[in-house]
Amino acid sequence: KPTETKTTTKATTTKATTTTTTQPAPQLNNKYKVTYKNYTSDDGKLKYKYPQITGLYDEDMQSFYNDYFKKLCTGALKDAAIETFKGTYEVKYKTKDTLSIVFRESCLYSGAAHGYSCAYAITIDLATGNTVIPSESVNMDKAADAITNDTWTLTRSADGVTKKNIIDYFSQFNEETIKNTLSVENMIKIRNSGDKYTVSGKTNCNSYLDVNGDPVLILEVNHALGDYVEVQF
């Protein structure tokens, strides 16, 4: 656990400075807090603001997830092919029992014509230490059908991207392909067995809870549409 407000870590090829700052959240009436650390390589090319939890009643849970967040976020910075990288996060839903965070990343690979952006999320049941996948509560048959019509809400997109743009994009895929895109079978799940935490799955979660506790799905689209959009059904 960090005990100083400033520490020194190492990036892949350069030293990196880490500072800890408390994220103000006056609208959230909870005892624990979500703080963050700023990771920046000395050359300034690699940056990530990743979350840390303080004041959680279960110190083992807090320690596990703080370490997991650090590895999850700074692990991407070890790819030697990355020219520039910027990552950050947002606390989307925070109660005494549940914490839902979305991570956003943008990077440029050496020799690439343009950069790439992505988003993924993690939602923790603080009563058990297990993660939950909000999109599991969404009827995927209805969601797959809704994606190609006007029965959903676009909550986040790149500048200038409209619902019609998204409908046109997904119209090229059949319903089964869309359902596979929304599948949660391979998504990372964390389970607390009482004496240790286990991590399974390969794909980062594609959904989070909004401020009202409703699921939001993150859908990949082509680069012209901003790489990803966020929708509700």
Residue, then its C-alpha position, 0 to 999 in steps of 0.5 A: k500500500p502506498t504511504e507517500t503522496k509521491t512515489t517512483t515506479k518504472a515504465t517499460t523503458t523509462k522511469a515514471t512518476t506517480t502522484t496520488t490525489t483524492q477525486p472529489a465526489p460531493q454527490l456521493n454519500n459514502k464513507y469509502k472514497v475513490t482516489y486516483k494515481n497519475y502514471t506518466s513516463d518521463d518522456g511524457k508519451l505514456k499516461y494513465k490516471y487509474p483508480q484506487i479505493t481508500g477507506l473500504y471496510d474490507e482491507d483485503m478487498q481494497s488491497f486486491y482491487n487497488d493492485y488489480f486496477k494498477k495492473l489492468c491500466t499500466g499493463a497496456l503501457k508495456d506494449a513496445a509498439i505504442e507511440t503515445f497512450k492516454g488512459t483515464y476512468e470515470v466513477k459511474y455508479k457508487t453506493k455502499d454496496t456497488l462500485s461501477i467504473v468505466f475506463r477509457e483509452s486512446c493510443l497511437y501505434s508506431g506507423a499507424a495512420h490514426g489513433y485508436s480509442c476503446a472503453y471497458a468497465i468493471t462493476i464490483d459487488l462490495a458486499t461479496g468482492n465479486t464483479v458483476i456484468p451489468s449487460e447480463s441483466v439485458n435481454m440480448d435477443k431484444a437488444a440485438d434486434a433493437i440495435t438496428n432500429d430506433t428503440w434504444t438511446l445513444t448515451r455517448s458517441a464521437d462528435g457528429v455521430t448520430k443514431k442513424n449512423i449507428i443504425d446504418y453501421f449495424s445494418q450490415f450485420n445479421e442478428e446472430t453476429i450482433k448477439n455474439t458481439l454482446s456476449v458475456e461468456n468470455m468476459i473477465k469475472i472476479r470471484n472472492s472465495g473467502d481466502k483468495y480472489t480468482v480472475s477468469g475470462k479474456t475480454n474486458c467487460n462491455s457494460y457498466l451502471d449509470v448514475n441511476g443503476d441502469p446498465v449501459l452497453i459499450l459497442e465497438v464500431n468502426h474508426a470513422l464513427g469513433d471506435y465505440v459508442e455507448v447505448q441503453f435499451 
